[in-house]
Amino acid sequence: MPDGQRNAAYEELRRPRCVALRPHALAACATAAVMASLAACSSTGTLDEVQTSPTPSQAPAAALAGQPSENLGAALARALEPVLRDDETRLAVVVRDLNCADRKIASYQGDASFNTASISKVNILAALLLQAQDEGRELTAEERQAAEAMIKTSDNDAANLLWRAIGKGEGLDAANEQLGLSSTHGGPGVHWGLTQTTAKDQIRLLESVFPYASANSVRTREGLNPESQAYIRELMGDIAEGQDWGVSAVSSQWSLKNGWVQRTTTGLWVINSIGLVTVDGHRYLVSVLSSGNASKQGGISLIERAVRAAIDATSGHGRHRPTGTSARRPVGLR
């Protein structure tokens, strides 16, 4: 069932402030401004070669997504100015290079709140798996069938079933406290798509699925175990054709989940994309949230242009792909 069919309860978003635009030439300056700060990052490192990050029990929630870099943030903002041309549209972008040991992030409007639409389905599955872990059980056959449909084809009926299974918004909030998501709050009643989140919190969620530590490391009591992490990664790496846009715009190696819904009050679209991509040997966690898009396709185009600009600004690797192209199918991300 398409995301757009369950939008009657969506409340009116506040009208955004106008964004001052600068010439396209500013985007080209972004890479040079940050390359020095990224010199310590390995271009060929693997997940096992990166230092293990603090667990939720060892660090405050704000530290789970690393420390934002002012230089990277400024470069990212400049790169995104030519992308965000519509005063009606709100946009937030956060990028993390998993090969970079200092764990800095590039953030643009990373603390701004957005409706999740269907990206909340990853969060619902994480909550379900955490609850099953705490109960010392495996998912039932019905739960696995629903999880597969919910993530791979964004099936809303499956999401409704699992939303009820985790205890709706209250259950989601309890799981997010374990995962260190401090700015994500479950939607009211049956409305999981009205869950509020930030781009930074979505990076924290992705960190719980794509950890810095070795897959053989012992999990903490609070987090997803390696089997749960691998299960979510498997589903996010097998998204149905036609729903595999978004963060995949920069690489053929991806795991992702997208969300999209048209608001009945305004006719405008919420378009979101979260996931992991591998570009020139670097693994990036990417979260892009938007609202106020005039059309679904226009919102997807915005998201993909933002992803390309963000990877380019924070690493210099994004320039390998011409604007307007997108790699669609995943390769080996499990």
NUDO-456439 format. One line per field, with one value per residue (C-alpha): residue in one letter; residue number from 0; x, y negated, z. Coordinates in steps of 0.2 Angstrom, whole numbers, plus 5000, padded with zeros to 4 digits. Last residue first. Layout:
N
resn <- (A,...);
resi <- (NUM,...);
px <- (X,...);
py <- (Y,...);
pz <- (Z,...);
end
This chain:
334
resn <- (R,L,G,V,P,R,R,A,S,T,G,T,P,R,H,R,G,H,G,S,T,A,D,I,A,A,R,V,A,R,E,I,L,S,I,G,G,Q,K,S,A,N,G,S,S,L,V,S,V,L,Y,R,H,G,D,V,T,V,L,G,I,S,N,I,V,W,L,G,T,T,T,R,Q,V,W,G,N,K,L,S,W,Q,S,S,V,A,S,V,G,W,D,Q,G,E,A,I,D,G,M,L,E,R,I,Y,A,Q,S,E,P,N,L,G,E,R,T,R,V,S,N,A,S,A,Y,P,F,V,S,E,L,L,R,I,Q,D,K,A,T,T,Q,T,L,G,W,H,V,G,P,G,G,H,T,S,S,L,G,L,Q,E,N,A,A,D,L,G,E,G,K,G,I,A,R,W,L,L,N,A,A,D,N,D,S,T,K,I,M,A,E,A,A,Q,R,E,E,A,T,L,E,R,G,E,D,Q,A,Q,L,L,L,A,A,L,I,N,V,K,S,I,S,A,T,N,F,S,A,D,G,Q,Y,S,A,I,K,R,D,A,C,N,L,D,R,V,V,V,A,L,R,T,E,D,D,R,L,V,P,E,L,A,R,A,L,A,A,G,L,N,E,S,P,Q,G,A,L,A,A,A,P,A,Q,S,P,T,P,S,T,Q,V,E,D,L,T,G,T,S,S,C,A,A,L,S,A,M,V,A,A,T,A,C,A,A,L,A,H,P,R,L,A,V,C,R,P,R,R,L,E,E,Y,A,A,N,R,Q,G,D,P,M);
resi <- (333,332,331,330,329,328,327,326,325,324,323,322,321,320,319,318,317,316,315,314,313,312,311,310,309,308,307,306,305,304,303,302,301,300,299,298,297,296,295,294,293,292,291,290,289,288,287,286,285,284,283,282,281,280,279,278,277,276,275,274,273,272,271,270,269,268,267,266,265,264,263,262,261,260,259,258,257,256,255,254,253,252,251,250,249,248,247,246,245,244,243,242,241,240,239,238,237,236,235,234,233,232,231,230,229,228,227,226,225,224,223,222,221,220,219,218,217,216,215,214,213,212,211,210,209,208,207,206,205,204,203,202,201,200,199,198,197,196,195,194,193,192,191,190,189,188,187,186,185,184,183,182,181,180,179,178,177,176,175,174,173,172,171,170,169,168,167,166,165,164,163,162,161,160,159,158,157,156,155,154,153,152,151,150,149,148,147,146,145,144,143,142,141,140,139,138,137,136,135,134,133,132,131,130,129,128,127,126,125,124,123,122,121,120,119,118,117,116,115,114,113,112,111,110,109,108,107,106,105,104,103,102,101,100,99,98,97,96,95,94,93,92,91,90,89,88,87,86,85,84,83,82,81,80,79,78,77,76,75,74,73,72,71,70,69,68,67,66,65,64,63,62,61,60,59,58,57,56,55,54,53,52,51,50,49,48,47,46,45,44,43,42,41,40,39,38,37,36,35,34,33,32,31,30,29,28,27,26,25,24,23,22,21,20,19,18,17,16,15,14,13,12,11,10,9,8,7,6,5,4,3,2,1,0);
px <- (5121,5127,5133,5129,5113,5103,5100,5114,5109,5113,5106,5122,5137,5145,5163,5161,5154,5171,5177,5173,5161,5156,5155,5145,5133,5131,5127,5115,5106,5104,5096,5084,5079,5075,5065,5055,5052,5046,5034,5027,5027,5039,5035,5045,5062,5074,5091,5101,5117,5129,5144,5156,5172,5180,5177,5159,5149,5132,5122,5104,5091,5079,5064,5051,5036,5025,5014,4995,4993,4980,4980,4999,5007,5018,5035,5048,5063,5074,5092,5106,5118,5132,5128,5133,5129,5110,5107,5104,5087,5080,5076,5057,5055,5063,5059,5072,5084,5099,5087,5081,5098,5104,5089,5093,5112,5109,5097,5110,5124,5114,5104,5109,5106,5114,5130,5135,5150,5161,5161,5153,5168,5164,5159,5141,5129,5112,5114,5124,5109,5098,5110,5111,5092,5094,5105,5092,5078,5063,5044,5033,5018,5020,5017,4999,4990,4988,5000,5017,5032,5045,5063,5074,5084,5088,5101,5096,5089,5079,5073,5066,5056,5050,5045,5035,5026,5022,5014,5016,5028,5015,5003,5017,5021,5003,5002,5018,5013,4997,5008,5019,5035,5040,5056,5055,5037,5035,5050,5045,5027,5034,5046,5033,5021,5035,5038,5054,5066,5065,5075,5062,5074,5080,5062,5059,5075,5070,5053,5060,5073,5058,5048,5064,5066,5048,5050,5057,5039,5033,5046,5038,5052,5061,5076,5092,5102,5098,5114,5126,5143,5149,5164,5168,5187,5191,5185,5180,5162,5160,5145,5133,5118,5105,5090,5078,5063,5054,5042,5056,5060,5079,5087,5100,5111,5112,5117,5135,5137,5128,5139,5155,5149,5144,5161,5171,5160,5163,5149,5154,5149,5132,5132,5139,5122,5115,5128,5142,5147,5130,5126,5142,5157,5164,5176,5191,5190,5200,5186,5174,5187,5199,5203,5202,5208,5203,5217,5216,5198,5201,5212,5199,5186,5187,5193,5177,5165,5173,5164,5147,5150,5152,5133,5130,5121,5104,5096,5083,5066,5059,5048,5029,5025,5018,5000,4994,4995,4980,4973,4990,4988,4986,5002,5013,5008,5000);
py <- (5037,5024,5035,5024,5014,5009,4991,4980,4963,4950,4932,4923,4933,4946,4945,4928,4936,4941,4924,4929,4918,4906,4920,4932,4918,4911,4929,4932,4915,4918,4935,4927,4913,4925,4936,4921,4915,4933,4932,4915,4898,4902,4894,4907,4914,4926,4933,4945,4952,4965,4966,4980,4975,4986,4975,4972,4985,4980,4982,4977,4963,4955,4943,4935,4926,4919,4904,4905,4892,4900,4917,4920,4931,4944,4951,4961,4970,4984,4988,5000,4996,5000,4994,4977,4958,4958,4973,4960,4957,4969,4988,4987,4991,5008,5015,5013,5027,5019,5012,5030,5037,5023,5025,5044,5040,5028,5041,5055,5043,5038,5022,5011,5008,5023,5020,5030,5041,5038,5050,5038,5027,5010,4995,5000,5001,5004,4994,4981,4980,4975,4962,4955,4954,4944,4932,4930,4926,4935,4934,4949,4944,4959,4970,4964,4977,4967,4952,4953,4959,4946,4944,4931,4941,4956,4965,4983,4988,4972,4976,4992,4984,4971,4984,4994,4978,4973,4990,5004,5014,5026,5012,5004,5021,5024,5006,5007,5023,5014,5000,5010,5001,5014,5021,5013,5017,5032,5040,5035,5042,5059,5059,5054,5068,5081,5076,5066,5075,5075,5069,5057,5043,5048,5049,5031,5025,5033,5025,5008,5010,5015,4999,4988,4995,4992,4974,4971,4972,4955,4947,4930,4917,4908,4898,4903,4908,4891,4895,4907,4914,4927,4930,4948,4945,4962,4958,4973,4972,4956,4947,4936,4926,4917,4907,4898,4887,4883,4868,4856,4867,4866,4879,4886,4871,4868,4886,4884,4869,4877,4893,4882,4873,4890,4898,4883,4882,4901,4910,4922,4940,4947,4956,4941,4933,4948,4947,4960,4976,4985,4980,4988,4978,4980,4994,4987,4990,5005,5017,5007,5006,4993,4988,4970,4968,4952,4941,4929,4925,4908,4903,4908,4897,4880,4887,4897,4883,4871,4879,4877,4859,4857,4861,4843,4840,4842,4835,4847,4840,4845,4861,4861,4872,4889,4892,4908,4925,4935,4938,4945,4964,4966,4957,4971,4983,5000);
pz <- (5020,5008,4993,4979,4979,4964,4958,4954,4950,4937,4937,4942,4935,4947,4952,4960,4976,4982,4988,5006,5015,5001,4988,4999,5004,4986,4979,4994,4991,4973,4977,4990,4979,4964,4976,4982,4964,4960,4975,4970,4977,4991,5008,5018,5018,5027,5022,5033,5026,5034,5024,5020,5011,4998,4984,4989,5000,5005,5021,5024,5026,5014,5017,5006,5014,5000,4998,4994,5009,5021,5013,5015,5002,5009,5006,5016,5011,5018,5013,5011,4997,4985,4968,4974,4974,4970,4982,4996,4988,4976,4979,4980,4961,4963,4979,4993,4996,5006,5019,5022,5025,5035,5047,5049,5051,5065,5074,5073,5079,5095,5095,5109,5128,5136,5126,5111,5111,5096,5082,5070,5073,5081,5071,5070,5055,5063,5079,5069,5058,5073,5078,5060,5061,5077,5068,5054,5067,5072,5074,5072,5062,5051,5066,5066,5076,5092,5092,5083,5092,5098,5091,5098,5111,5101,5112,5107,5124,5125,5107,5112,5126,5113,5101,5114,5119,5101,5097,5110,5100,5092,5088,5077,5070,5063,5057,5048,5040,5034,5028,5016,5013,4999,5007,5024,5029,5019,5027,5044,5041,5036,5050,5063,5056,5057,5075,5080,5091,5110,5125,5131,5130,5113,5107,5113,5105,5089,5089,5093,5078,5067,5072,5069,5052,5049,5054,5037,5031,5035,5047,5051,5053,5068,5065,5074,5059,5050,5040,5048,5043,5056,5066,5072,5074,5067,5049,5040,5045,5036,5044,5034,5040,5029,5033,5021,5022,5005,5003,4999,4984,4978,4990,4979,4975,4994,4998,4995,5006,5020,5018,5019,5035,5043,5038,5046,5061,5064,5073,5087,5086,5083,5100,5109,5111,5119,5133,5133,5141,5143,5125,5119,5115,5097,5093,5083,5064,5056,5058,5048,5034,5029,5011,5011,5029,5038,5045,5030,5033,5042,5027,5014,5022,5014,4997,4996,4999,4987,4972,4980,4981,4962,4961,4966,4983,4989,5004,5011,5016,5032,5033,5034,5049,5045,5045,5054,5045,5050,5033,5027,5025,5006,5002,5009,4995,5000);
end
